[in-house]
Amino acid sequence: MNVNEALQRIVLPLSRISIFIIYFWFGSLKLFDSSPANPLVESLLHSTLPFVSFNQFIIFLGIWEMVIGILFLIPKLKKIAFIILILHMGTTIMPLFLLPSIAWKNFMIPTLEGQYMIKNIIIFALAVNIVTQTKIIKNKI
């Protein structure tokens, strides 16, 4: 087996585990009020849904993120996982437009929080890979 074949065998499990770790870990931090993203989430919540309690919302968000992570571990649920990941991604990019003072230092120069949001492009690409790669791998084996 060459390196390319070895990588092809591990890419899908590694991708699933990576998304699980990120979503489950970051979601659990929200449940314990330990997430560095909590102030950003609170600012966005007050801008978009001021009638919703932050304490209740952050617990919901943390559980939602943990569920996304778990669903990506279950191959038969990858489409459901992808759909709720897309919904999550929609909310994670909102601050780039709705809270520009938090997301941007200057034009095209993101703050640390802005970088945190922009890096989600990688997570989205990885999720697309998981959803589409399964058929490719099955056809090769």
PEPE-V708959 format. One record per helix or strand. SS is the DSSP state (~ for helix, > for strand). FROM is the first residue (numbers start at 1). TO is the last residue. Records with the same first field share a line. If there is no record, write none. Layout:
# PEPE-V708959
SS: FROM-TO / FROM-TO
This chain:
# PEPE-V708959
~: 3-31 / 38-48 / 54-73 / 75-98 / 100-103 / 112-118 / 120-140
>: 104-106 / 109-110
